[in-house]
Amino acid sequence: MSESVKGCIYIVNANEGEYIPFKNIPCARLGTVPLNVVDRIDVPNAYELLQEYIREGKLKVSRFEDKSPEQLEWWYRAVADYMKEKDMINTPNCSYARFVREKLPRAWEKYINDMR
């Protein structure tokens, strides 16, 4: 890889009700409102950090292209069900809802159709 991508990991203070848990990722949370950033960890090369996490077993990567149509449908349904469970129709501009709308339009479509 010729170019590295820099980034940072934000450390935030969040009160109950300002975030929701990810259903299948116990340590992850999703902010539903803007959160107060109190610190950050600079990541000079995101690709290298992710590769390190894969080597250490901290991160498992599964490729979209390797999924069967049935696996993809299950995944879209799981995403739509999660959004329904979290009532994201009322927070359509939270980062997760925006991500799904922009990057997983089939899951977003399933979710919207379920809400009708």
GIWO-V925265 format. One record per backbone hydrogen bond with DSSP energy under -0.5 kcal/mol. NH is the residue of the N-H (numbers start at 0). CO is the residue of the C=O. Records with the same first field share a line. If there is no record, write none. Layout:
NH: CO  CO
//
This chain:
5: 3
6: 42
8: 40
9: 7
10: 38
11: 9
12: 35
13: 11
17: 14
19: 29
21: 24  27
24: 21
27: 24
29: 19
31: 17
32: 17
35: 12
36: 34
37: 10
38: 10
40: 8
41: 39
42: 6
43: 41
45: 4
48: 44
49: 45
50: 46
51: 47
52: 48
53: 49
54: 50
55: 51
56: 53
57: 52
58: 52
65: 62
66: 63
71: 67
72: 68
73: 69
74: 70
75: 71
76: 72
77: 73
78: 74
79: 75
80: 76
81: 77
82: 78
83: 79
84: 80
85: 81
86: 83
87: 82
89: 86
90: 87
93: 90
94: 30
97: 93
98: 94
99: 95
100: 96
101: 97
102: 98
103: 98  99
106: 103
107: 103
108: 104
109: 105
110: 106
111: 107
112: 108
113: 109
114: 110
115: 111  112
//
